[in-house]
Amino acid sequence: MLRKNIVKQLREVADTARKLQEFNLENIETGERIEIDPVIAKHLITSTLAYAVLLVNGKTKRKDPDDVIASIIATACMRYADEK
């Protein structure tokens, strides 16, 4: 897949994530379902995809995974707080 197609796909997924009305996770072994606030879920997804787009476009360099996760979570939490 060409870089521009990858970026386009990531943006489409981000657009879809922004429209989340509900978000549930299911443990496939137990069937237990956990409901997650869709606002925080969409911000976690879009923050992660934004980082992916930056990597694909060469706008950022590879970083320590722990730092990336912390940054993604912090960004999502800030956006969540702004929205609530």
C-alpha positions, 0 to 999 in steps of 0.5 A: 500500500502506498504511503498516501493510501495508508495515510488516507486509511488512517484518517478514515479510521480516525473520522469513524472513531470520532463518531463513536456512540458506544464502545465495549470490549469483550473477553472472548474467553469469558464473554464478559463485556466492559463498557468504556466511555466512548469519548475517551475511547475515541480520543485514545484511538484518534491520538494513536492514529495521529501518531501513526500518520506522523510516523508514516509521513516522516514528521516524527522519529521513532521514539521509546514506546513507553514515552509514546504511550504516555504521550498518547494517553496524556493527549487523549485525557486532555482532549477528554477533559476539554470535551467533558 
